[in-house]
């Protein structure tokens, strides 16, 4: 079991509707806990339940039939939660399912909390925290790539990579502590090169894992891309071109966009949250001023800011109104009027692409540049899904190892190195749940749907 108190796992039998709300051909009620089997026997009036066998039966309430369908029994510990689990498969009408669930509650079960089935699976060591989160990611995947990556995390790809580094950290820590305990040896094992080499390897492995995790996080939750620039720079036209729909109003009148306009698009399997903003310029109009203020806030929080510049406009810049914190891509627009060659502008000091939203010229180059600046490798593939909390823990581990390497090379102090290795080991353990608080578990599993 994880390093949580076993008291976190109660002995109630829980029940919930496990299929999506609405009408369907079938609906599933899931039970888990010590009384799951006895409740199912009372509900179906069967004499026994054969493990992993689909029993066709009626579901009874005071001798009246609620529904008929299939009953499947999965005895502990060979079930999803590690407890006795029963699945009741009936017709998928919401009233029928509610009647069936109410009968299960009358027979002694209680309504499951959101994510409680997955939480019990975690607490019973049927899966780790990354795998539990991958279940929710698989359900909520916005693209086919995100779904495949969530499935990879559910199979343990991410967890295995973390466990590999943790195993190396334990091995190096044992080596360092052994060298400290036996200082009378003729060879100084701390200075003969093995430790420094292992530290460098561990740091490189952790950085590589963080790179893959960053991409997994982008494919899971998407990236925020803000379109910014002067009025009539072509922001709304580009939003419509990327969305392949007339989302934003486009007119010749400057200042048409007064508020934030958002649209979700997919580029090469990467979900992007596009934000069209009000044109940036000095204005005395109070409504336009508020729109510009919101545009500046969006720019400050963007994963990528796309600065659009009308290639036919030779007027002044807006540098004093334009302050992005993250990556910046400059886009020369309306090249169908300026006759500029479409595509990447090779002699520009910063990443720049020339496009025409009207003709589509240069848009593919623009998409490629956007993905590169967001941090997606060419081909748009990574091994697993990841979340922001994973990246925070990986960053902390890498910072610890970087400090440990610097300190060890400077002082050679084995005691300090051993302590840093312990910290790095625990920081990685927060990802898989080996070192996780009850408070964090509650936050994670409460975001799951009921019945999962």
C-alpha positions as CSV (number, residue, x, y, z in Angstrom):
1,X,0.0,0.0,0.0
2,X,1.1,3.6,-0.5
3,X,2.7,5.5,2.4
4,X,-0.7,6.6,3.6
5,X,-2.5,5.3,6.6
6,X,-4.6,2.2,5.9
7,X,-7.4,4.0,7.7
8,X,-7.9,6.1,4.6
9,X,-9.8,3.1,3.2
10,X,-13.1,2.5,4.8
11,X,-15.0,-0.8,4.8
12,X,-18.3,0.5,3.3
13,X,-19.8,-1.2,0.3
14,X,-20.2,1.6,-2.3
15,X,-22.5,1.7,-5.4
16,X,-22.9,4.1,-8.3
17,X,-24.1,4.3,-11.9
18,X,-21.0,3.7,-14.0
19,X,-22.3,4.7,-17.4
20,X,-22.8,8.2,-18.7
21,X,-26.0,10.2,-18.0
22,X,-28.8,9.9,-20.6
23,X,-30.4,7.1,-22.5
24,X,-28.6,4.1,-24.0
25,X,-28.9,0.5,-24.9
26,X,-27.4,-0.6,-21.6
27,X,-26.6,1.0,-18.2
28,X,-24.2,-0.3,-15.6
29,X,-24.4,-0.2,-11.8
30,X,-21.1,-0.9,-10.0
31,X,-20.8,-2.2,-6.5
32,X,-17.5,-2.6,-4.5
33,X,-16.9,-3.7,-1.0
34,X,-17.4,-6.6,1.5
35,X,-21.2,-6.8,1.0
36,X,-21.2,-6.4,-2.8
37,X,-21.9,-10.1,-3.3
38,X,-24.6,-10.4,-0.7
39,X,-26.4,-7.3,-2.1
40,X,-26.3,-8.8,-5.6
41,X,-27.7,-12.1,-4.4
42,X,-30.6,-10.3,-2.6
43,X,-31.2,-8.2,-5.6
44,X,-31.2,-11.1,-8.1
45,X,-32.4,-13.9,-5.9
46,X,-29.7,-16.1,-7.3
47,X,-28.3,-18.8,-5.1
48,X,-24.7,-18.2,-6.0
49,X,-22.5,-16.1,-8.2
50,X,-19.8,-17.7,-10.4
51,X,-16.7,-15.5,-10.6
52,X,-16.3,-13.6,-13.9
53,X,-19.4,-15.2,-15.4
54,X,-22.4,-13.3,-16.9
55,X,-25.5,-14.4,-15.1
56,X,-28.7,-13.5,-16.9
57,X,-31.3,-12.6,-14.3
58,X,-34.0,-10.3,-13.1
59,X,-33.4,-7.4,-10.7
60,X,-36.0,-7.6,-7.9
61,X,-37.5,-5.1,-5.5
62,X,-40.0,-6.6,-3.1
63,X,-40.9,-9.4,-5.6
64,X,-41.5,-6.8,-8.3
65,X,-39.1,-6.8,-11.3
66,X,-37.2,-3.6,-11.7
67,X,-35.4,-4.7,-14.9
68,X,-33.6,-7.8,-16.3
69,X,-30.0,-8.0,-17.4
70,X,-26.6,-9.4,-16.5
71,X,-24.8,-9.8,-13.2
72,X,-21.0,-10.2,-13.1
73,X,-19.0,-10.9,-10.0
74,X,-15.3,-10.2,-9.6
75,X,-14.0,-11.5,-6.2
76,X,-11.2,-9.8,-4.3
77,X,-8.4,-9.4,-4.9
78,X,-8.8,-10.0,-8.6
79,X,-10.9,-7.0,-9.4
80,X,-10.5,-3.3,-10.4
81,X,-10.6,-2.1,-6.8
82,X,-9.0,-5.1,-5.2
83,X,-12.3,-5.7,-3.3
84,X,-15.4,-7.8,-4.2
85,X,-16.9,-6.1,-7.2
86,X,-20.3,-6.7,-8.8
87,X,-21.5,-5.1,-12.1
88,X,-25.2,-5.0,-12.8
89,X,-25.9,-4.5,-16.5
90,X,-29.5,-3.5,-17.3
91,X,-31.3,-1.2,-19.8
92,X,-29.8,2.3,-20.1
93,X,-32.8,4.4,-19.1
94,X,-32.1,7.0,-16.4
95,X,-35.3,6.1,-14.4
96,X,-34.5,2.3,-14.5
97,X,-30.9,2.9,-13.4
98,X,-32.0,5.2,-10.5
99,X,-34.5,2.6,-9.3
100,X,-31.8,-0.1,-9.5
101,X,-29.3,2.1,-7.6
102,X,-31.9,3.0,-5.0
103,X,-32.5,-0.7,-4.4
104,X,-28.7,-1.3,-3.9
105,X,-28.6,1.5,-1.3
106,X,-31.7,0.0,0.5
107,X,-29.8,-3.3,0.7
108,X,-26.9,-1.7,2.5
109,X,-24.6,0.0,0.0
110,X,-23.9,3.8,0.1
111,X,-23.6,6.2,-2.8
112,X,-20.0,6.3,-4.0
113,X,-18.1,9.6,-4.0
114,X,-16.6,10.9,-7.2
115,X,-13.6,8.8,-8.1
116,X,-14.0,6.5,-5.1
117,X,-13.7,3.3,-7.1
118,X,-10.3,4.5,-8.5
119,X,-9.3,5.7,-5.1
120,X,-9.9,2.3,-3.6
121,X,-7.9,0.7,-6.5
122,X,-5.0,3.0,-5.6
123,X,-5.2,2.4,-1.9
124,X,-5.3,-1.4,-2.5
125,X,-2.2,-1.2,-4.8
126,X,-4.1,-2.2,-7.9
127,X,-2.7,0.9,-9.6
128,X,-0.5,3.9,-8.7
129,X,-1.6,7.5,-8.7
130,X,-0.4,8.2,-12.2
131,X,-2.4,5.3,-13.5
132,X,-5.4,6.4,-11.6
133,X,-5.2,9.9,-13.1
134,X,-4.7,8.3,-16.5
135,X,-8.2,6.8,-16.2
136,X,-9.7,10.3,-15.9
137,X,-7.4,11.5,-18.7
138,X,-8.6,8.7,-21.0
139,X,-12.2,9.5,-20.4
140,X,-11.7,13.2,-21.0
141,X,-9.2,13.0,-23.9
142,X,-9.8,15.7,-26.5
143,X,-7.9,14.0,-29.3
144,X,-6.9,10.5,-30.4
145,X,-3.3,11.2,-29.6
146,X,-4.2,12.3,-26.0
147,X,-6.3,9.1,-25.7
148,X,-3.4,6.9,-26.8
149,X,-1.1,8.6,-24.4
150,X,-3.5,8.3,-21.5
151,X,-3.7,4.6,-22.3
152,X,0.1,4.4,-22.2
153,X,0.1,6.0,-18.8
154,X,-2.6,3.6,-17.6
155,X,-0.4,0.7,-18.7
156,X,2.5,2.1,-16.6
157,X,4.8,3.7,-19.2
158,X,5.2,6.9,-17.2
159,X,5.3,5.1,-13.8
160,X,8.0,2.7,-15.0
161,X,10.2,5.6,-16.1
162,X,9.8,7.3,-12.8
163,X,10.4,4.0,-10.9
164,X,13.6,3.5,-12.9
165,X,15.1,6.8,-11.9
166,X,14.0,6.3,-8.3
167,X,15.7,2.9,-8.3
168,X,18.9,4.5,-9.6
169,X,18.7,7.1,-6.9
170,X,18.4,4.4,-4.2
171,X,21.4,2.6,-5.7
172,X,23.6,5.7,-5.7
173,X,22.5,6.7,-2.2
174,X,23.5,3.2,-0.9
175,X,26.8,3.5,-2.6
176,X,27.5,7.0,-1.1
177,X,26.4,5.9,2.4
178,X,28.6,2.8,2.2
179,X,31.6,4.9,1.2
180,X,30.8,7.2,4.2
181,X,30.6,4.2,6.6
182,X,33.9,2.7,5.5
183,X,36.3,5.6,5.3
184,X,39.3,3.3,6.1
185,X,39.3,1.8,2.6
186,X,42.3,2.5,0.5
187,X,40.2,3.8,-2.4
188,X,38.1,7.0,-1.9
189,X,35.0,5.8,-3.5
190,X,33.4,9.3,-3.4
191,X,36.2,10.9,-5.5
192,X,37.1,8.2,-8.0
193,X,34.5,9.4,-10.6
194,X,31.7,6.9,-10.3
195,X,29.5,9.1,-8.2
196,X,29.9,12.2,-10.4
197,X,29.2,10.1,-13.5
198,X,26.0,8.6,-11.9
199,X,24.8,12.0,-10.9
200,X,25.2,13.4,-14.4
201,X,23.3,10.4,-15.8
202,X,20.5,10.7,-13.3
203,X,20.1,14.4,-14.1
204,X,20.1,13.8,-17.8
205,X,17.5,11.0,-17.4
206,X,15.3,13.3,-15.3
207,X,15.5,16.1,-17.8
208,X,14.6,13.8,-20.6
209,X,11.6,12.5,-18.6
210,X,10.5,16.1,-18.0
211,X,10.7,16.9,-21.7
212,X,8.4,14.0,-22.5
213,X,6.1,14.9,-19.6
214,X,5.8,18.5,-20.9
215,X,4.6,17.3,-24.2
216,X,2.2,14.8,-22.6
217,X,0.8,17.7,-20.6
218,X,0.3,19.8,-23.7
219,X,-1.5,16.9,-25.5
220,X,-3.7,16.3,-22.4
221,X,-4.9,19.8,-21.6
222,X,-3.8,21.9,-24.6
223,X,-1.9,25.2,-24.9
224,X,-3.3,28.8,-24.8
225,X,-2.4,30.8,-27.9
226,X,-3.2,34.5,-27.9
227,X,-3.6,36.4,-31.1
228,X,-2.5,40.0,-30.5
229,X,-1.7,43.1,-32.5
230,X,-2.9,46.5,-33.7
231,X,-6.5,46.9,-34.9
232,X,-7.1,45.4,-38.3
233,X,-3.9,43.4,-38.2
234,X,-5.9,40.3,-39.2
235,X,-6.3,38.6,-35.8
236,X,-10.0,37.7,-36.3
237,X,-9.3,36.5,-39.8
238,X,-6.5,34.2,-38.6
239,X,-8.8,32.9,-35.9
240,X,-11.4,32.0,-38.5
241,X,-8.8,30.5,-40.8
242,X,-7.3,28.2,-38.0
243,X,-10.8,27.3,-36.8
244,X,-12.0,26.7,-40.4
245,X,-15.2,28.6,-39.4
246,X,-16.5,32.1,-39.2
247,X,-16.1,32.4,-35.4
248,X,-15.1,36.1,-35.1
249,X,-16.7,39.1,-36.9
250,X,-14.4,40.5,-39.5
251,X,-14.9,44.1,-40.9
252,X,-12.8,46.8,-42.3
253,X,-13.6,49.1,-39.3
254,X,-10.8,49.2,-36.8
255,X,-11.7,48.1,-33.2
256,X,-14.4,45.6,-34.2
257,X,-13.2,43.1,-31.6
258,X,-13.9,44.7,-28.2
259,X,-13.7,41.6,-26.0
260,X,-12.0,38.2,-25.8
261,X,-13.1,35.6,-28.3
262,X,-12.0,32.0,-27.6
263,X,-12.1,28.9,-29.8
264,X,-10.7,25.4,-29.4
265,X,-8.9,23.9,-32.4
266,X,-6.7,20.9,-33.0
267,X,-3.4,21.1,-35.0
268,X,-1.6,17.9,-35.7
269,X,-3.4,16.3,-32.7
270,X,-2.5,19.1,-30.3
271,X,-5.5,20.9,-28.7
272,X,-5.0,24.7,-28.8
273,X,-7.1,27.3,-27.0
274,X,-7.1,30.2,-29.4
275,X,-7.8,33.7,-28.0
276,X,-8.6,36.6,-30.3
277,X,-8.1,39.9,-28.5
278,X,-9.0,43.6,-29.0
279,X,-6.6,45.6,-31.1
280,X,-3.8,47.3,-29.1
281,X,-3.7,51.0,-29.5
282,X,-4.1,54.2,-27.5
283,X,-7.8,54.9,-27.1
284,X,-10.1,57.3,-25.2
285,X,-13.1,54.9,-25.6
286,X,-13.8,53.4,-22.2
287,X,-15.2,50.1,-23.7
288,X,-12.2,49.7,-26.0
289,X,-9.8,50.5,-23.1
290,X,-11.4,47.6,-21.1
291,X,-10.9,45.3,-24.1
292,X,-7.3,46.3,-24.4
293,X,-6.8,45.7,-20.7
294,X,-8.2,42.2,-21.1
295,X,-6.0,41.6,-24.1
296,X,-2.9,42.5,-22.1
297,X,-4.0,40.1,-19.3
298,X,-4.4,37.3,-21.9
299,X,-1.0,38.0,-23.3
300,X,0.6,37.9,-19.9
301,X,-0.9,34.4,-19.2
302,X,-0.4,32.9,-22.7
303,X,1.6,29.8,-23.5
304,X,2.4,31.4,-26.8
305,X,1.7,34.9,-28.1
306,X,1.2,35.4,-31.8
307,X,1.9,39.0,-32.7
308,X,0.2,39.9,-36.0
309,X,1.5,42.8,-38.1
310,X,-0.3,44.0,-41.2
311,X,2.4,43.8,-43.9
312,X,0.8,46.7,-45.7
313,X,0.9,49.0,-42.6
314,X,4.0,51.1,-42.1
315,X,2.8,53.1,-39.1
316,X,4.3,53.0,-35.6
317,X,4.7,50.0,-33.3
318,X,2.8,49.1,-30.1
319,X,5.8,48.0,-28.0
320,X,4.6,49.9,-25.0
321,X,1.3,48.1,-25.0
322,X,2.7,44.6,-25.8
323,X,4.5,42.7,-23.1
324,X,4.4,38.9,-23.5
325,X,5.9,36.7,-20.8
326,X,6.3,33.5,-22.8
327,X,7.3,32.5,-26.3
328,X,6.6,35.0,-29.1
329,X,5.8,34.4,-32.8
330,X,5.6,37.3,-35.2
331,X,3.2,36.9,-38.1
332,X,3.2,39.2,-41.2
333,X,-0.4,39.2,-42.5
334,X,-2.2,40.2,-45.7
335,X,0.7,39.2,-47.9
336,X,-1.8,38.7,-50.7
337,X,-1.8,42.6,-50.8
338,X,1.9,43.2,-50.0
339,X,3.2,40.4,-52.4
340,X,5.6,39.1,-49.8
341,X,6.7,35.5,-50.2
342,X,4.7,33.2,-47.8
343,X,6.3,31.1,-45.2
344,X,9.1,31.4,-42.6
345,X,11.0,34.8,-42.9
346,X,14.6,33.6,-42.8
347,X,16.3,36.9,-42.1
348,X,14.1,38.0,-39.2
349,X,15.7,38.4,-35.7
350,X,12.9,36.4,-34.0
351,X,10.6,33.6,-35.3
352,X,8.5,35.2,-38.0
353,X,6.1,33.8,-40.6
354,X,4.4,35.5,-43.5
355,X,0.8,34.5,-44.2
356,X,-2.5,35.4,-45.9
357,X,-5.5,34.3,-44.0
358,X,-7.6,35.0,-47.1
359,X,-5.7,32.7,-49.5
360,X,-4.3,30.3,-46.9
361,X,-0.7,30.9,-48.1
362,X,1.8,30.3,-45.3
363,X,-0.7,28.8,-42.8
364,X,1.0,25.4,-42.7
365,X,4.4,27.0,-41.9
366,X,2.6,29.0,-39.2
367,X,1.1,25.9,-37.6
368,X,4.6,24.3,-37.6
369,X,6.2,27.3,-35.9
370,X,3.4,27.5,-33.3
371,X,3.8,23.9,-32.3
372,X,7.6,24.2,-32.1
373,X,7.5,27.3,-29.9
374,X,4.9,25.6,-27.6
375,X,7.4,22.8,-27.2
376,X,6.0,19.9,-29.3
377,X,8.6,17.8,-31.1
378,X,8.3,17.3,-34.9
379,X,5.8,14.5,-35.5
380,X,3.8,15.6,-32.4
381,X,4.2,12.3,-30.5
382,X,5.2,11.5,-26.9
383,X,5.0,8.4,-24.8
384,X,2.5,9.2,-22.1
385,X,0.0,11.7,-20.7
386,X,1.1,14.0,-17.8
387,X,-0.3,16.8,-15.6
388,X,0.9,20.0,-14.2
389,X,1.6,18.5,-10.8
390,X,3.9,15.9,-12.4
391,X,5.9,18.7,-14.0
392,X,6.1,20.5,-10.6
393,X,7.5,17.4,-8.9
394,X,9.9,16.8,-11.8
395,X,11.2,20.4,-11.7
396,X,11.7,20.0,-8.0
397,X,13.6,16.8,-8.4
398,X,15.8,18.3,-11.2
399,X,16.5,21.4,-9.1
400,X,17.6,19.1,-6.2
401,X,19.9,17.0,-8.4
402,X,21.4,20.1,-10.0
403,X,22.2,21.6,-6.6
404,X,23.5,18.2,-5.4
405,X,25.8,17.8,-8.4
406,X,27.2,21.4,-7.9
407,X,27.6,21.0,-4.2
408,X,29.3,17.6,-4.5
409,X,31.7,18.6,-7.2
410,X,32.6,21.7,-5.1
411,X,32.9,20.0,-1.6
412,X,32.8,16.3,-2.1
413,X,30.6,16.0,1.0
414,X,29.0,12.5,0.9
415,X,26.6,13.2,3.8
416,X,25.0,16.2,2.1
417,X,24.8,14.3,-1.2
418,X,23.0,11.4,0.5
419,X,20.4,13.7,1.9
420,X,19.9,15.4,-1.5
421,X,19.4,12.0,-3.1
422,X,16.8,11.2,-0.5
423,X,14.9,14.4,-1.3
424,X,15.0,13.8,-5.0
425,X,13.7,10.2,-4.5
426,X,10.8,11.5,-2.4
427,X,10.0,14.2,-4.9
428,X,9.5,11.6,-7.6
429,X,7.5,9.5,-5.2
430,X,4.9,12.3,-5.1
431,X,4.1,11.7,-8.7
432,X,3.2,8.0,-8.4
433,X,1.7,8.4,-4.9
434,X,4.4,6.7,-2.8
435,X,4.8,10.0,-0.9
436,X,1.3,11.6,-1.2
437,X,-0.9,13.3,1.4
438,X,-4.5,12.5,2.0
439,X,-5.4,16.1,1.1
440,X,-3.8,15.8,-2.4
441,X,-5.6,12.4,-2.9
442,X,-8.9,14.0,-2.1
443,X,-8.3,16.8,-4.5
444,X,-7.3,14.4,-7.3
445,X,-10.1,11.9,-7.0
446,X,-12.8,14.5,-6.4
447,X,-12.3,15.6,-10.0
448,X,-13.3,12.1,-11.3
449,X,-16.9,11.3,-12.4
450,X,-19.1,9.3,-10.0
451,X,-18.9,5.6,-10.7
452,X,-15.2,5.6,-11.8
